[in-house]
Amino acid sequence: GWLFWRVMACGRRSGDSKRQVILYILCICLCQSAAETLRYSLPEEMERESFVANIAKDLGVPLSQLAARKARVVSEGNKQLFRLDQSTGVLTAKESLDREEICPQRDTCTLVFKIFFENPLQLIRGEVEVRDINDNAPVFPEKDMVLKILETASPGSRFPLESAQDKDVGINGLQNYSLGPNPHFSLAIGTAKDGVKYLELVLERQLDREEQGELNLLLTATDGGSPPRSGTAQVRIVVLDANDNIPVFDREVYEVRLAENSPLEQLVVRVTASDPDEGSNGEVRYAFTQTPERSRQLFQLNPTTGEIRVVGNLDFEEAKSHKMVVKATDGAGLYAHCKVQVEVLDVNDNAPEIALTSLTASIPEDAPPRTVVALFSVRDRDSGDNGRTECSIDGDLPFSLTPTFDNYYELRTNAALDRERTAEYNITITATDWGKKRLSSRESIFVQISDVNDNPPEFTQEVYTMSVTENNSPMLRIGRMKATDADAGKNARVNYALVRQEGEEQPELSINAENGDVYILRPLDYEKVRAFEVTVRAADGGSPPLSAQAVLRVLVRDENDNAPVLLHPPPDSSAAGELVPRWAPSGYLVAKVVAVDADAGQNAWLSYELAKATEPGLFRVGLHSGEVRTARAVTERDAARQRLIVLVRDRGQPPRSATATLAVALVDGFSEAHLRVSEEAPAAEPDEPLTLYLIAALACVSALFLATAVAAVVAKVRRARRGETETLPTFPPTATESSAGSLPRSYVYDVCFAAGTVNSEFRFLRPLFPCFPAGLPPAPGAQRSSVCSQDAANLGGEGD
């Protein structure tokens, strides 16, 4: 103890915490290895709370440390005989100690106890020897002993007497016998090989029944105490008439080995004595003599047959052997003696006993391996291999047992613990002995694992996708983000927050910190914001807190809040004029209505229909293409001026629409060269800047093509001068005058608006020239050559 405190003081003065820990561990190892047994002695029958020793002084431990380290005393066995006062360090006896009750039939009586310290763990063994005092006098099993002796017995004959019993031991035990004065007998005291004193009466002078038929002797037994104690018995000598034969045993000593679990009424041995006399002088009867009372309770002697049987429960742990003397007496009173020695064999009839000394009910999950959880002892009252024990833990658990000393074991952790995998352990310790028929006992230890914040929250998804319809109401709940934490208590309490990067705009949403509900703060416009992403952090309540992040993607669903917008003809211009020749057949392309819708999906799917016409049967409109074509061949009866109203409608709910007005002029002598427009889907989502870009691009491309056409004409003229006659077509003046607001008919423009994108694609085709044989203009109704048809097929696409 002095070494422990000196080492700790040095560690503190050094100021080095790591060095202090090393010195502390070294001190514990030195204390464990060099610990000696504390030995004390105490006389029996002392009063309750009698002083035994000053433990604090003997160990050199300050009194303040006894309570701080939770010092206590633990007695071996189930009964606690001592008490340790932590305030004074004094060890006292809890009650008066009776050596004869605690240690019967033992020469020395030693009580073992342990001084147990916590913080740090330390065990110190102690022994208290209970000294015997002379508090018991010798006692004879029979106060009146009767001896029948033949008058013919020769001097020197010996007659065994019942020995006295003294519960005290050593000098306080039985020491001497004395016999009252008489003329015939003396007393002989002997010691057997096992150290037990025996008593015999020695005949010194011939008896004469006629002179004195009965003698009374006083036998006194004295112990060696101070003052000595004594006990007496009356010995009555009956002098018998002559009988020339005495019983004779076939053996002087009967030795028997008997298992301790022998059943009742089991035959131990049968003693036999024979007497050759006749009549009653030859009838032998048997009885115990000089036999302890405990042996008489365990064994029964049949007085007629000499059979000795078991009548009590033998216990090897109580007595390993029993010695009895059997007396055989004939009818005339003559007798003989034999000894019966019963050796009790140990049987594995006691299971190990587990006594829990210390237990830590809860340990943190980050406790390092080799952490002490519990301390317990194992005791088996059997002997040899039957009393040798071993301990084990049931199941595959992260714990191990470490033997210390005196059958004490420490339950320690042997691996890292994880509360999220196993929050509590029910540890079953099995103690088994080494007997042939192995006995075992079990003790359950319940240990809880306390939580440590070692798990960050985990979102159920890495990316959450939620949707909201545009023009929503403010503070609309659109969904919930969920994160779980495998820890417990405040370590598992999750709070949600938006992660805002420096320089980013204020997000359009908020999140409930407690339950993860997501709300849209203000109305959204699909045409401005179609989707956005934010980062959400989930942090637990640990110290320090752990966190995780997930991405929240919000998709804005379109609502039909935009009507179709006309690109051609422009809605703010006067009615567009289109020229149609009188010879135009059925299916002739007159014009193409182009419209876009800023919405998406079916809200931007446009359909075209002819709402009103001067002659409804003359024209038709493509449902999806917006192309206005002749429904039949134009006739001379048709009016020269036609007015068409085309209705453009989307497929939203409710649908929105716009109208386009076309003015068509039916003319004579118009060239068959005309525009062919491909039937492709209209643009899905144009916006105002895109329309301006398209118009500007269209004007530039038109100018480019006009320049190309002029260059081509110049080239043709030059070739004509070389002898190649090739004439360009001419258009009627009326066609040129009436084509205000229309695109030049000499070129084909293929305009495609890709649905759902903001990019447009323009395809410009080479000009179409009519083919005339030998460069002459065709006659009205004449057919074009196959070369022209092939050119038209290559260049015109699907236009008529």
C-alpha positions in Angstrom: 0.0 0.0 0.0 2.9 2.4 0.8 4.5 1.6 -2.5 1.1 2.3 -4.3 0.7 5.7 -2.9 4.4 6.6 -3.3 4.2 5.7 -7.0 1.0 7.7 -7.5 2.5 10.7 -5.7 5.6 10.6 -8.0 3.3 10.4 -11.0 1.4 13.5 -9.9 4.5 15.5 -9.2 5.9 14.7 -12.6 2.9 16.2 -14.3 3.1 13.7 -17.1 -0.3 12.0 -17.4 1.0 9.2 -19.6 3.8 8.5 -17.2 1.4 8.5 -14.4 -0.8 5.9 -16.1 2.3 3.7 -16.7 3.4 4.0 -13.1 -0.2 3.2 -11.9 -0.4 0.0 -14.0 3.1 -1.0 -12.8 2.0 -0.4 -9.2 -1.1 -2.6 -9.7 1.0 -5.4 -11.1 3.6 -5.1 -8.3 0.8 -5.1 -5.7 -0.9 -8.1 -7.2 2.4 -10.1 -7.5 3.8 -9.1 -4.1 0.6 -9.1 -2.0 1.0 -11.1 1.2 -1.7 -12.7 3.3 -2.7 -10.8 6.4 -2.8 -13.1 9.4 -4.5 -12.4 12.7 -5.7 -14.5 15.7 -8.7 -14.1 17.9 -9.9 -16.2 20.9 -13.2 -17.8 20.6 -16.3 -16.7 22.5 -15.4 -13.0 22.2 -18.2 -10.5 22.4 -20.0 -9.3 19.3 -18.1 -6.4 17.4 -14.8 -7.4 19.0 -11.7 -5.9 17.6 -9.8 -8.0 15.2 -7.3 -5.7 13.4 -6.7 -2.3 12.1 -6.6 -3.0 8.3 -5.8 0.6 7.3 -2.8 0.7 9.5 -1.6 -2.8 8.5 -1.9 -2.0 4.8 -0.6 1.5 5.1 -3.7 2.9 3.4 -5.0 6.4 4.4 -8.5 6.3 6.0 -9.7 8.7 3.3 -8.9 6.1 0.6 -11.0 3.3 2.2 -14.2 5.0 1.4 -13.0 6.5 -1.9 -11.9 3.0 -3.1 -15.1 1.3 -1.7 -13.1 -1.0 0.5 -15.1 -3.9 2.0 -14.5 -7.3 3.5 -15.8 -10.6 1.9 -15.7 -13.8 4.0 -15.3 -17.2 2.3 -18.5 -19.1 2.2 -22.1 -17.8 2.5 -21.9 -16.4 6.0 -20.2 -13.0 6.5 -18.4 -13.1 9.9 -16.5 -9.8 9.8 -17.2 -6.1 9.3 -14.9 -3.4 8.0 -15.5 0.2 9.2 -14.4 2.4 6.4 -14.2 5.5 8.7 -11.7 3.9 11.1 -10.2 1.0 9.1 -11.0 -1.4 12.0 -11.9 -5.0 11.3 -14.4 -6.4 13.8 -16.2 -9.7 14.4 -19.9 -9.4 13.6 -20.9 -12.0 16.2 -19.4 -14.2 18.9 -17.3 -17.0 17.4 -17.6 -20.5 18.7 -14.6 -22.5 17.4 -16.4 -25.8 18.1 -19.4 -24.8 16.0 -17.3 -23.3 13.2 -14.6 -25.9 13.0 -15.8 -29.1 14.5 -13.2 -31.9 14.7 -10.4 -29.7 13.6 -7.2 -28.9 15.5 -6.8 -25.5 14.0 -9.6 -23.1 13.0 -8.7 -20.6 10.3 -11.3 -18.2 8.8 -10.3 -16.8 5.4 -11.5 -13.4 4.2 -10.7 -11.0 1.4 -10.3 -7.2 1.5 -11.8 -5.9 -1.8 -10.8 -2.5 -3.2 -12.4 -0.8 -6.2 -11.0 2.0 -8.3 -8.6 0.4 -9.0 -9.4 -3.2 -8.4 -7.3 -4.9 -5.7 -7.8 -8.0 -3.6 -5.9 -8.8 -0.4 -6.2 -12.1 1.3 -6.5 -12.4 5.1 -6.7 -15.1 7.7 -8.1 -15.1 11.2 -7.2 -18.0 13.5 -9.8 -18.6 16.1 -7.9 -19.7 19.2 -9.5 -22.3 21.4 -10.3 -21.6 25.0 -11.1 -24.2 27.6 -14.9 -23.8 27.5 -15.8 -27.5 27.3 -15.2 -30.2 29.9 -14.5 -33.9 29.0 -17.6 -35.9 28.8 -18.0 -39.7 29.0 -20.6 -41.2 26.6 -22.0 -43.2 29.5 -22.1 -42.0 33.1 -22.4 -45.6 34.3 -20.2 -48.3 32.8 -20.7 -51.9 33.7 -18.0 -54.5 33.3 -18.6 -58.2 33.9 -15.3 -59.9 34.7 -14.8 -63.6 35.4 -13.4 -64.3 38.7 -10.9 -66.5 36.9 -9.4 -63.6 35.0 -5.7 -63.6 35.5 -3.8 -60.5 36.8 -2.6 -58.4 33.9 -5.9 -58.8 32.0 -7.0 -55.6 30.3 -10.5 -54.4 29.8 -11.3 -51.5 27.5 -13.3 -48.6 28.9 -15.3 -45.9 27.1 -13.1 -42.9 26.4 -14.2 -39.4 27.2 -14.8 -36.8 24.5 -13.6 -33.2 24.8 -14.7 -30.6 22.1 -11.7 -28.5 22.9 -8.4 -29.1 21.1 -4.7 -28.9 21.9 -3.8 -28.3 25.5 -7.5 -27.6 26.3 -8.4 -31.0 25.1 -8.4 -34.3 27.0 -5.1 -34.8 28.6 -5.3 -37.4 31.4 -7.4 -40.0 33.2 -7.4 -41.0 36.8 -9.0 -43.9 38.7 -10.3 -43.9 42.2 -8.2 -45.9 44.8 -9.0 -49.6 44.8 -7.1 -52.9 45.5 -7.8 -54.7 42.3 -7.5 -52.4 39.2 -5.2 -49.8 37.7 -5.6 -47.6 34.7 -3.6 -47.8 31.5 -3.7 -45.0 28.9 -2.4 -45.7 25.4 -2.2 -43.8 22.1 -3.2 -45.4 18.9 -1.4 -44.9 15.6 -3.8 -42.2 14.6 -3.1 -40.2 17.8 -6.3 -41.1 19.6 -6.0 -42.0 23.2 -7.6 -45.2 24.5 -8.3 -46.3 28.0 -8.0 -49.8 29.5 -8.6 -51.2 33.0 -5.8 -53.5 34.1 -6.5 -56.2 36.6 -3.7 -56.1 39.3 -5.1 -58.6 41.8 -7.2 -61.8 41.4 -10.9 -61.3 41.8 -13.0 -63.5 44.1 -16.7 -63.4 43.5 -17.3 -64.9 46.9 -15.3 -62.3 48.6 -16.7 -59.3 46.7 -19.2 -59.8 43.9 -19.3 -56.1 42.7 -16.9 -53.2 42.8 -17.6 -49.5 42.1 -14.8 -47.4 40.7 -14.7 -43.6 39.9 -13.1 -42.7 36.6 -12.1 -39.1 36.0 -11.0 -37.4 32.8 -9.1 -34.1 33.0 -8.1 -31.6 30.3 -5.1 -29.3 30.2 -6.8 -26.0 30.4 -6.2 -23.3 32.9 -8.1 -23.8 35.1 -8.5 -27.5 34.1 -12.0 -29.0 33.5 -12.9 -32.6 34.3 -15.6 -35.2 33.8 -16.4 -38.4 35.7 -18.1 -41.7 35.1 -18.9 -44.6 37.4 -17.4 -48.0 36.5 -19.3 -50.9 38.1 -17.4 -54.2 38.1 -19.6 -57.3 38.2 -17.6 -60.4 39.1 -18.9 -63.4 37.2 -18.7 -67.0 38.0 -16.1 -69.0 36.0 -16.6 -69.4 32.3 -13.7 -71.0 30.5 -14.4 -69.6 27.0 -14.8 -66.1 25.8 -16.1 -65.0 22.3 -13.4 -64.8 19.7 -13.7 -62.5 16.6 -12.4 -63.9 13.3 -10.5 -60.6 12.8 -9.3 -58.0 15.1 -9.8 -55.2 12.7 -12.4 -54.9 9.9 -11.5 -52.3 7.3 -14.2 -51.2 4.9 -14.3 -48.6 2.1 -17.7 -47.0 1.6 -18.9 -44.3 -0.9 -20.5 -41.3 0.7 -23.6 -41.6 -1.4 -24.3 -45.1 -0.1 -28.1 -45.6 0.3 -29.7 -46.3 3.7 -29.8 -49.9 5.0 -26.7 -50.7 2.9 -24.7 -53.5 4.5 -21.3 -52.1 5.6 -19.7 -55.2 7.2 -20.7 -58.3 9.2 -18.6 -58.9 12.3 -18.5 -62.5 13.6 -17.4 -63.8 17.0 -17.6 -67.4 18.0 -17.9 -69.0 21.5 -17.4 -72.8 21.9 -19.4 -72.8 25.1 -22.7 -74.4 25.2 -26.0 -72.9 26.2 -26.2 -69.3 27.2 -22.4 -69.2 27.6 -22.1 -69.7 23.8 -24.7 -67.2 22.7 -23.0 -64.1 21.5 -24.5 -60.6 21.3 -22.9 -57.6 19.7 -22.9 -53.9 20.7 -20.9 -50.7 20.0 -18.4 -49.6 22.5 -15.9 -46.7 22.5 -17.7 -45.4 19.4 -18.4 -41.6 18.9 -22.0 -40.5 19.0 -21.8 -39.3 15.3 -20.8 -42.8 14.2 -23.6 -44.3 16.2 -26.0 -42.0 14.3 -24.7 -43.1 10.9 -24.3 -46.8 11.5 -26.5 -49.4 13.1 -25.3 -52.8 14.6 -27.6 -55.7 14.6 -27.0 -57.3 18.1 -27.8 -60.8 17.0 -26.2 -61.1 13.5 -23.4 -58.6 13.9 -24.4 -56.8 10.7 -23.5 -53.1 10.5 -25.7 -51.1 8.1 -26.0 -47.4 7.0 -28.7 -45.5 8.8 -27.6 -41.9 8.1 -26.3 -39.8 5.2 -22.6 -40.1 4.9 -20.7 -36.9 4.0 -17.0 -37.1 3.0 -16.8 -33.3 3.5 -17.9 -33.8 7.1 -15.8 -36.8 8.1 -13.4 -38.9 5.9 -13.4 -41.9 8.1 -15.3 -43.5 11.0 -13.8 -45.8 13.7 -16.0 -48.1 15.8 -15.3 -50.8 18.4 -17.7 -53.8 18.5 -18.1 -55.8 21.7 -19.2 -59.4 21.5 -20.6 -60.8 24.8 -21.7 -64.3 25.5 -24.4 -65.4 27.8 -22.2 -65.7 30.8 -20.9 -62.1 30.4 -17.6 -62.9 28.8 -16.8 -60.5 25.9 -14.3 -59.7 23.2 -13.6 -56.6 21.1 -12.8 -55.8 17.5 -12.3 -52.6 15.6 -14.3 -51.5 12.5 -12.7 -48.8 10.4 -14.9 -47.3 7.7 -13.1 -45.1 5.1 -15.6 -42.8 3.4 -14.9 -42.4 -0.3 -15.5 -39.0 -1.9 -18.3 -38.9 -4.5 -18.9 -35.9 -6.7 -22.1 -34.8 -4.9 -21.4 -31.1 -4.6 -21.8 -28.8 -7.5 -19.6 -25.7 -7.7 -20.9 -22.6 -6.0 -20.5 -19.2 -7.7 -20.4 -16.1 -5.4 -20.6 -12.7 -7.2 -18.3 -10.2 -5.5 -18.5 -7.1 -7.7 -20.5 -6.2 -10.8 -20.5 -3.2 -13.2 -24.1 -3.1 -14.5 -23.4 -0.8 -17.4 -20.4 -0.1 -19.5 -19.9 2.3 -22.5 -19.7 0.8 -25.9 -16.3 2.4 -26.5 -14.8 0.7 -23.4 -11.4 -0.7 -24.4 -10.8 -4.5 -24.5 -9.8 -6.1 -21.1 -12.2 -3.9 -19.2 -13.3 -5.6 -15.9 -17.0 -6.1 -15.8 -17.4 -8.4 -12.7 -15.5 -10.3 -10.1 -16.7 -13.6 -8.6 -15.3 -16.7 -6.8 -16.0 -20.4 -7.3 -16.0 -23.0 -4.5 -16.5 -26.8 -4.6 -16.7 -28.6 -1.3 -15.6 -31.9 -2.9 -12.0 -33.0 -2.9 -9.4 -34.0 -5.5 -10.7 -33.8 -9.1 -14.2 -33.6 -7.7 -13.4 -30.3 -6.1 -11.3 -28.9 -9.0 -13.3 -26.5 -11.1 -13.2 -24.6 -14.4 -15.4 -21.7 -15.6 -16.7 -20.9 -19.1 -19.1 -18.5 -20.8 -22.0 -19.8 -22.7 -22.3 -18.6 -26.3 -20.0 -16.5 -28.6 -19.9 -13.3 -26.6 -17.3 -10.5 -26.5 -16.3 -11.4 -23.0 -13.7 -13.7 -21.4 -12.8 -15.0 -17.9 -9.4 -14.4 -16.3 -8.5 -16.4 -13.2 -6.8 -14.4 -10.5 -6.1 -16.3 -7.2 -7.9 -18.4 -4.7 -10.5 -19.5 -7.2 -11.4 -15.9 -8.1 -12.2 -14.9 -11.7 -12.5 -11.6 -13.5 -15.1 -11.2 -16.2 -13.5 -8.9 -18.9 -14.4 -7.6 -22.3 -12.2 -9.2 -25.1 -13.4 -7.2 -28.1 -14.9 -3.9 -29.1 -18.5 -3.4 -28.2 -21.2 -2.0 -30.4 -24.5 -1.0 -28.7 -26.2 -0.6 -32.1 -25.6 -4.3 -32.8 -26.2 -5.6 -29.2 -27.5 -3.3 -26.5 -27.4 -5.7 -23.6 -25.9 -9.0 -22.8 -27.2 -11.8 -20.5 -23.9 -13.5 -19.7 -24.3 -17.1 -18.4 -21.2 -18.3 -16.5 -21.0 -22.1 -16.0 -18.7 -23.5 -13.4 -18.0 -27.3 -13.8 -15.9 -29.6 -11.7 -13.6 -32.3 -12.9 -15.4 -35.3 -11.5 -16.2 -38.4 -13.5 -19.8 -37.4 -13.4 -19.3 -33.7 -13.8 -21.5 -31.3 -11.9 -22.0 -27.7 -12.8 -23.8 -24.6 -11.7 -24.7 -21.4 -13.5 -24.9 -17.7 -12.7 -26.4 -15.1 -15.0 -24.9 -11.6 -15.2 -26.9 -8.9 -17.0 -24.7 -6.2 -18.5 -26.1 -3.2 -20.4 -24.1 -1.3 -23.0 -24.4 2.5 -22.8 -24.5 4.5 -26.0 -21.7 6.6 -27.4 -22.3 8.9 -30.4 -20.4 6.9 -33.0 -23.0 6.7 -35.8 -23.9 9.7 -38.0 -27.4 10.1 -39.3 -28.2 8.2 -42.5 -30.7 9.4 -45.1 -33.0 6.8 -46.5 -32.0 8.1 -50.0 -29.0 9.9 -51.4 -31.2 12.0 -53.7 -34.8 13.0 -52.9 -37.0 14.0 -55.8 -40.1 16.0 -55.1 -42.5 17.8 -57.4 -44.8 20.7 -57.2 -47.2 22.2 -59.6 -46.5 25.8 -60.6 -48.5 28.7 -59.2 -48.6 26.8 -55.9 -49.8 28.4 -52.7 -47.2 29.7 -50.3 -45.8 27.4 -47.5 -47.1 24.3 -49.4 -45.8 21.0 -48.0 -44.4 18.9 -50.8 -42.8 15.9 -48.9 -40.6 14.8 -46.1 -36.9 13.8 -45.9 -36.1 11.1 -43.4 -32.8 10.4 -41.7 -32.2 7.7 -39.1 -29.5 7.4 -36.5 -28.6 4.0 -35.0 -27.5 5.6 -31.7 -29.9 6.1 -28.8 -31.2 9.1 -26.7 -30.0 12.5 -27.6 -27.3 10.9 -29.9 -30.2 9.7 -32.1 -32.2 13.0 -32.1 -31.9 14.3 -35.7 -32.2 17.9 -36.7 -32.5 19.0 -40.4 -31.2 22.2 -42.0 -30.5 23.5 -45.4 -26.9 23.9 -46.4 -26.4 27.3 -47.9 -23.2 28.1 -49.9 -21.8 31.5 -49.9 -23.0 33.6 -52.8 -26.1 31.4 -53.5 -29.5 32.9 -53.7 -32.1 32.3 -51.0 -33.7 28.9 -51.7 -37.4 28.7 -52.6 -38.1 26.2 -49.8 -37.6 25.5 -46.1 -37.4 22.4 -44.0 -38.8 21.6 -40.6 -35.8 21.0 -38.3 -37.5 18.3 -36.3 -39.4 16.1 -38.7 -37.9 16.9 -42.1 -41.0 18.2 -43.8 -40.2 20.3 -46.9 -42.3 23.4 -47.7 -42.3 25.7 -50.7 -42.1 29.3 -49.5 -43.6 31.1 -52.5 -45.4 30.4 -55.8 -43.2 29.0 -58.6 -43.3 29.6 -62.3 -42.5 26.6 -64.5 -41.6 28.9 -67.4 -38.9 30.5 -65.2 -37.8 27.7 -62.9 -38.3 24.1 -64.0 -36.1 22.4 -61.4 -33.6 23.2 -58.7 -31.5 21.4 -56.1 -30.5 22.1 -52.5 -28.4 20.2 -50.0 -29.9 19.2 -46.7 -27.9 18.4 -43.6 -29.1 16.0 -40.9 -27.1 16.4 -37.6 -27.6 14.4 -34.4 -27.6 15.7 -30.8 -24.4 14.1 -29.7 -21.3 15.9 -28.5 -19.6 16.5 -30.8 -22.5 16.1 -33.3 -22.3 13.9 -36.4 -24.0 14.7 -39.6 -24.8 13.5 -43.1 -26.0 15.3 -46.3 -28.5 14.5 -49.0 -29.5 16.2 -52.2 -33.1 17.4 -52.6 -34.2 17.9 -56.2 -37.5 19.8 -56.7 -39.2 19.5 -60.1 -41.8 22.1 -61.0 -44.8 20.6 -62.8 -46.3 22.6 -65.7 -49.8 24.1 -65.5 -51.7 25.2 -68.6 -51.3 28.9 -67.9 -50.0 30.0 -71.3 -52.1 30.2 -74.5 -50.5 29.3 -77.9 -48.5 32.1 -79.5 -48.6 32.5 -83.3 -45.3 32.9 -85.1 -46.8 32.9 -88.7 -48.8 34.7 -89.6 -47.9 37.3 -86.8 -51.0 38.0 -84.7 -50.4 41.8 -84.8 -50.2 42.1 -88.6 -53.0 42.4 -91.1 -54.3 39.3 -92.6 -51.5 37.5 -94.4 -52.0 37.1 -98.2 -51.3 33.9 -100.0 -51.4 33.2 -103.8 -53.0 30.1 -105.1 -53.1 29.4 -108.9 -56.4 28.4 -110.5 -54.9 25.2 -111.8 -53.9 24.1 -108.2 -54.9 20.5 -107.7 -56.3 18.9 -104.5 -53.7 18.9 -101.7 -52.0 22.0 -102.9 -50.0 23.7 -100.1 -51.4 27.1 -99.5 -49.7 28.2 -96.3 -48.5 26.9 -93.0 -49.7 28.3 -89.6 -46.8 28.2 -87.1 -47.6 28.5 -83.4 -45.7 27.7 -80.1 -46.8 27.2 -76.5 -44.6 28.1 -73.5 -46.0 25.3 -71.5 -44.8 21.7 -71.6 -46.2 18.3 -72.2 -49.7 18.0 -73.3 -50.2 21.6 -72.3 -48.0 22.4 -75.3 -49.4 19.9 -77.7 -51.1 22.0 -80.4 -53.8 21.1 -82.8 -55.1 23.1 -85.8 -58.5 23.3 -87.2 -60.3 25.5 -89.7 -62.7 27.6 -87.7 -64.2 29.6 -90.6 -63.7 30.0 -94.3 -65.3 31.8 -97.2 -65.7 28.4 -98.9 -65.5 25.7 -96.2 -65.1 22.9 -98.7 -62.2 24.4 -100.6 -59.5 24.3 -97.9 -58.4 21.9 -95.1 -55.9 22.3 -92.3 -53.5 19.6 -91.0 -54.5 18.7 -87.5 -51.0 18.6 -86.2 -48.9 20.3 -88.9 -50.9 23.5 -89.3 -50.5 23.2 -93.1 -53.4 24.8 -95.1 -54.0 22.8 -98.3 -56.7 22.7 -100.9 -59.3 20.1 -100.1 -60.2 19.8 -103.9 -59.1 21.3 -107.2 -59.7 25.0 -107.6 -62.4 25.8 -110.2 -63.3 28.9 -112.1 -66.4 29.3 -110.0 -64.4 29.8 -106.8 -64.2 33.4 -105.6 -60.9 35.1 -106.2 -60.6 36.3 -102.6 -60.8 33.7 -99.8 -60.6 34.5 -96.0 -59.6 31.7 -93.7 -59.7 31.7 -89.8 -57.5 28.9 -88.3 -58.0 28.0 -84.6 -54.9 26.8 -82.7 -55.7 25.0 -79.5 -53.5 23.2 -76.8 -54.5 20.1 -74.9 -54.4 21.4 -71.4 -57.2 21.3 -68.9 -58.9 23.6 -69.5 -57.5 24.1 -73.1 -56.3 27.5 -74.3 -56.4 28.7 -77.9 -55.5 31.4 -80.4 -56.7 32.2 -84.0 -54.8 33.1 -87.2 -56.4 34.9 -90.2 -55.3 34.1 -93.7 -56.2 35.9 -96.9 -55.9 33.7 -100.0 -56.0 35.1 -103.6 -56.8 32.7 -106.5 -54.8 33.9 -109.5 -54.4 32.8 -113.1 -51.1 32.0 -114.9 -49.2 31.4 -111.6 -46.1 29.3 -111.9 -46.1 25.8 -110.4 -42.9 26.6 -108.5 -44.0 27.0 -104.8 -42.9 26.4 -101.4 -42.9 23.0 -99.9 -43.1 22.8 -96.1 -42.3 19.6 -94.3 -44.9 18.2 -92.0 -43.0 18.2 -88.7 -44.1 18.9 -85.2 -44.3 22.6 -84.2 -42.0 24.0 -81.7 -42.9 23.1 -78.2 -41.5 25.8 -76.1 -40.4 29.0 -77.9 -40.1 32.2 -76.0 -40.1 35.8 -77.1 -36.3 36.2 -77.5 -36.2 33.0 -79.6 -38.8 34.4 -81.9 -36.8 37.5 -82.5 -33.7 35.4 -83.2 -35.6 33.2 -85.6 -36.9 36.2 -87.5 -33.5 37.8 -87.7 -31.9 34.5 -88.8 -34.6 34.0 -91.4 -34.0 37.4 -92.9 -30.3 36.9 -93.1 -30.7 33.5 -94.7 -33.2 34.9 -97.2 -30.8 37.6 -98.2 -28.0 35.0 -98.6 -30.1 32.9 -100.8 -31.2 35.9 -102.9 -27.6 36.7 -103.4 -27.0 33.1 -104.4 -29.9 33.2 -106.8 -28.5 36.4 -108.5 -25.1 34.8 -108.8 -26.7 31.7 -110.4 -28.6 33.9 -112.9 -25.4 35.7 -113.9 -23.7 32.4 -114.4 -26.6 31.2 -116.5 -26.4 34.3 -118.7 -22.7 33.8 -119.2 -23.3 30.2 -120.3 -26.1 31.3 -122.6 -23.7 33.6 -124.4 -21.5 30.6 -125.0 -24.4 28.8 -126.7 -26.2 27.3 -123.8 -29.8 28.4 -123.8 -31.3 28.2 -120.4 -34.1 30.5 -119.4 -35.3 31.5 -115.9 -39.0 31.3 -115.2 -41.1 34.5 -115.0 -43.9 35.1 -112.6 -47.0 37.1 -113.4 -47.1 40.6 -112.2 -50.2 39.9 -110.2 -48.5 37.2 -108.2 -45.6 39.5 -107.3 -48.0 42.2 -106.2 -50.2 40.0 -104.2 -47.4 38.2 -102.4 -46.9 40.9 -99.8 -46.4 39.3 -96.3 -45.4 35.9 -97.8 -42.0 34.3 -98.2 -40.4 34.2 -101.7 -41.7 31.1 -103.5 -38.5 30.2 -105.3 -37.0 28.5 -102.2 -38.0 25.9 -99.7 -37.5 26.5 -96.0 -37.7 23.6 -93.6 -38.1 25.0 -90.1 -38.0 22.5 -87.2 -38.6 23.4 -83.6 -37.5 20.6 -81.3 -40.1 20.0 -78.6 -39.0 20.8 -75.1 -35.8 22.6 -76.1 -34.9 26.2 -76.7 -32.8 25.5 -79.8 -34.2 25.7 -83.3 -33.0 24.0 -86.4 -33.2 25.5 -89.9 -32.8 23.6 -93.1 -32.4 25.6 -96.3 -32.9 23.8 -99.6 -31.9 24.8 -103.0 -34.3 26.8 -105.2 -36.8 25.0 -107.3 -36.9 25.9 -111.0 -39.6 24.6 -113.3 -38.3 22.5 -116.2 -39.4 23.3 -119.7 -38.4 21.5 -122.8 -35.8 23.4 -124.9 -36.0 26.3 -122.4 -39.6 27.2 -123.4 -42.4 28.0 -120.9 -44.8 25.2 -120.5 -48.3 25.3 -121.9 -51.1 25.5 -119.4 -51.7 22.1 -117.9 -48.4 20.6 -119.3 -46.6 17.9 -117.2 -43.1 18.3 -115.8 -40.3 16.1 -117.0 -39.1 13.2 -114.9 -35.9 15.1 -114.1 -38.0 17.9 -112.5 -40.0 15.4 -110.5 -36.9 13.8 -109.2 -35.5 17.2 -108.3 -38.8 18.0 -106.5 -38.6 14.7 -104.7 -35.1 15.4 -103.5 -35.7 19.0 -102.6 -39.3 19.4 -101.7 -39.8 16.6 -99.1 -43.5 16.2 -98.4 -44.9 19.3 -100.1 -47.3 19.1 -102.9 
